[in-house]
Amino acid sequence: MIYFLFISKYKLCLFDYFHQYMYFCIPKIINIMSASKILVPIGFSSESIIALNQACNLAIIKKSKIFLITVIEEQSIIDSIFNNSENNIVEEKVHEKLSSIATEYMQKYNLEIETLVTKGKVYKKINELSETISADLIVMGTNGTPNGALRKFIGSNAERVVRLSKCPVITIKGKQHRDGCKNIILPLDLAKETKEKVKYALEYARYWDSTIRIISVFLGDDLEDKHKLTKNLDQVESFIKNANVKCTAELLSGTKKQSFGEIVLKNAIKYNGDLIMIMTKKEELSLSENISVTARYVINNSEIPVMSIRPIERDYNLGPTTAF
């Protein structure tokens, strides 16, 4: 009661702070680092094993339980060629391989790991299990298995998992990745929802003593848009630094013919980034570009792990976008 009387008395000077508080500090609104369950789809490729290693590093820090899932995608042609006995042999071998990996990583990292082998559409089964176990995070490689038993994860499967998942998804494509995370790449736009990424970036940065590299992209020649992006960039940079987290901010310029995704990846490499954070719904990076196009490009082309975050659905008004 005293708090709200205080806000009312000084509402003019504390209005921006109050909206920052609403966006970043209320656990009931955004509670992302109390993760206890991490889901890792395994296709037995090098990328999926790299994803498992990164998931284990996170699980140690967050004291999470890991769920390994391998999906054998049912195909009518294959089913018609092989009889039930042969199909059962394939499934048994997959079970054995997955159990072997789980045992190895339980001993290596001293973690609790459960396994599941199932049949169906890859992206559907991953998202179904994610919701069943209330996963806090999905970590998956975007390049599939070297043999024909399972389909590749890259393309439609990874994209659909990202698009449909209610929890954040980290996709990993490259071959070489450091343990930990020194540089977090945080593309920022004018949409209210994009600021939810700041909460994730802050928490991960605190775990690894990372530097958050904020980038905004100004495409075109609209000076009003540039002013909005600059103001937004300054506000977020100030908020992160006030939270005692290392941070840099840069406004990048380009033409409307340039791809925002290309600009993001180019600067992620420049900053030696370890993780790129993007939203899965529309963001107004140039007040015209659709995030689904950018997200697809970044996920499919980045050699740096990408965390895709679905905006929280709200049924209340948070106020002006420029005030957080």
N, C-alpha and C positions, 0 to 999 in steps of 0.2 A: 504494500500500500504506500509506504514511504517512497519507494522507488518511482512509482508512477506520478506521485505528487512532485517529485524532483524533476522528472522529465517534463511535466506540464509547466513548471516554473521556468525552465530553461530550454523550452522546446526549440527555440530558434537556433541555438548553438549546438544542441545535442542531436538534432534531427538526423544528420548524416551518420553519426555514431550509432544511433539506435538501429538504423537500417543495416549497417555493417554487422551489428550484433545479431539481427534477425537472420542475416544470410550465413554468417560464419560460426556463430557461437552457441546456438541452441541445440543441444544434443537430440532433442525429440524431432527436430526438423532434418538435420543432417548428422547421422551417427554412423560414420563409415570406417573408423579404425578400431572398432570393437569386434573385428572379424574373428569368427571362431571356426568357419568352414570355408575351405578353398577347394573349388572343383577344377580338376585338371584332365581334360580330354587327352587320351594317349593314342597316337596312330603308329607308334614305334619308329617314327622318323627321328632324325637328329634334332629337328626343330622342336618336336614334342618332348624330347628328353631334356633339351635346354629349358623349355618352359617348365618342366617338372623341377629342375634345379632351382630356377628362379622362384617358383612357388614354395619350395622347401625353405629357401632363405627368408621369405616373408613369413612363413608359418612359424619359424623359430622365434622371430621377433614378436609376432602377435599371438604366439601360443595357440595356433590354429590346428585344426584337424584337416587332413587332406583326403579328398575323395578322388580316386582315379577311375575314369570311365573310358571304355573302348566300345565303340559302336560298330557292329557289323551291319553294313547297309544291305538290306534285302533287295535283290534284283531278280526279276522273274526269269530272265535268260539263264542266269547262273543256277537258280533254283531248279530249272528244268534240265540242266545238264548234269548236275550232281544230285545223287539220291540223299535221303535223310541221313544215312550212315556217314557219308562223306562230309556232309555239312556239319554233323556233330563232331567229326574229327577236327575240322577247322576251328570250331568254337572251343573245343577242349584245348587246342594248342594256344589259342588266344588267351584263354583263362590261365594256362600255365605260364605264358610269357608275362602277363600282367601281374600275376602273383609273385613271380620272380623279381620283377622290378620293384614292387611294393616292399618285399622283404629286404631287398638291397638298400632302399632308401630309408626304411624304418631304422635299420641298423646304422646307416651312415649319418643320419641327422637326428636320431632318437625322437622320431615323430610318430604320431598315430595316423595310420593310413588305411583306408578301406578301398576295396576294389569292386567294380561292377562291369560285367560284360552283357551287352544287350543288343537287340536287333531292331532296325528301323531306320528312319531318316536321321542322319547325324545331328543336324541342328535341332530337330525336334526333341530328340532324346536328351541332348545336352541341356536344353532349356527346361525340359520336364524335370530332370533330376535336380537341376539348380533350384527350382521352386519347391520341390519335394523336401529337400534337405535345408531349405532356406539359406543357400550359399550367400556369402558376403562378397565373393570375388570368384571370377573364372579366369584361369590363366591357360592359354592355349597357343600352340604353334600354328602357324598359318601355312605350313607345307606338310603334306600328308605322308603316308607310308610309302616305302620304296617298292612294295609288292602290290599285287592286284586284289588282295583280300579286303582292303578297305579303300574307300575313295579319299582323294586328297582333301585336306581341310581348307586350302586356299580358295578364294573365290566365294562362291555362293554360301558354303557352309559357315565360314568365318563371318562373312557379312551378315548372314541371317542370325547367327548367334548374337552378334553385337547389336543388331537392330531389335531383336526380340527380348533380350535379357533385361531383367529388372535390376540386376546388380552390375557393378562395373566389370568390364572384360579387358584383360591385358592380352594382346595378341603379339606374338613373337615370330619374326621371320628370319632375322639374321643368324649367322653362325657363331659370332663372337660377342659375348656380353660380359661386362664386369659384374662381380658380386657387389651388391649395394647399389647406390644411386647418387652420383655426385652432382649431376645437372638435370633438373626437371624443366622441360620445355612446356610453357604454358601460353598457348595462343589465346588472345583475349579479344572480345568483340563488344558490341553495344547491347546485346540481349541480356535481360536480367538473369536468365537461366545459366549463362556461361560462368557467372561468378561462383556457382556451386563448385566448380573445379578448384577454386582457391582453397576451400576447406580440405580437399583431398591433397592438394599440393603442399599445404602447410603441414599436415600430419606426416606425410611421407618424408618431407624435408627434415622434420624433427627426428624421425627415426634414424636417418642416415647422415645427418648434418649436411644436407644437400643445399645447393644454390638453385633458387627458382629463377628461371630465365623467362620473363614475360615478353611476349612479342605481340604487337598489333600491326595489322596491315591496312594501309590506306591505298585503295585502288581507285584511280580516277583523279578528278580535279575539284571536287566539291569541298570548299574550305570549311563549311559547317560540319560536314562529316569528320574532317580532319580534327577540328576543334573538339568534337565529342569524343573521338578516340583518344586524343591526347589527355583530356580531362579524366577519362575512365582509366587510362593507363596509370596516370599519376596517383589516383585514388587507391588503386589496388597495390601499387608499389609501396605507397606509404603505409597501408594497412599491414602488408607482409613484413616490412621492416620494423614496424611498431610491435610486431609479434616476435621480434628477435630472431628472424630467419633471414639468411642471406638472400639477396635479390638484386637482379638487374632488370631494366626495362628498356625496350627499344621500339620506336614506331618506324616501320618499314614502308617505303613507298613503292608503288608499281603502277602499271597501266591496267585498264579493264580487260585487256586481252590476256594478261598473265593469269596463271592458275595460282589460287591461294595455297593449295596443297603443295605445289612445287616450292613456293616461297618458304613455307613452314619447314619442309624437309631440308632445304638448302641451309637454313639458319640453325636447324637442329644439329646438322653436321658441323657447322661453324662453331657452335658452343659445346661440341663434344657431348651431346645429350645422351642420357641413359633412359629417359622415359618422356614420351610425348603424351599430353593429356588433351583429349578432344571430347566434344559432346556429340550425341548420336541424333539429335534433332536440330532443326534449323537455328543457325546462329547468323547474326547480321554483321559479318566481318566487313563487308563493303555495302551493307544495307541492301544487297541484292543476291548474294551467293547462297546457295542451298548447302547446308552442312552435310547432307547425305552424300553429295558429290565429293566434297572435300574429305569426309571420313573414309569413303571408299578408296579414294586415291591414296591417302596417307597410310591406311591399313595395308593396302596391297603393295605399296612401293617402299615403305620405310624399313630400313635395316635396323632401326631402333625400336624397342618395344613401345607399343601404343596402348594407353589406357583409354577406353571409350566409356563415357559416363552418360547415363540416361537422366535427363532432368527430372527432378521431383515434381509431381503434379500437385498444384496448390489450389485451394478453393477460397483463397483470401487475397486481398490486394496488399502488395508489399510497398507500394508507393512508387515514386519516380525512379526510372532506371539509373539515372545518374547519381542517385543518393544511396545506391545499394539497397 
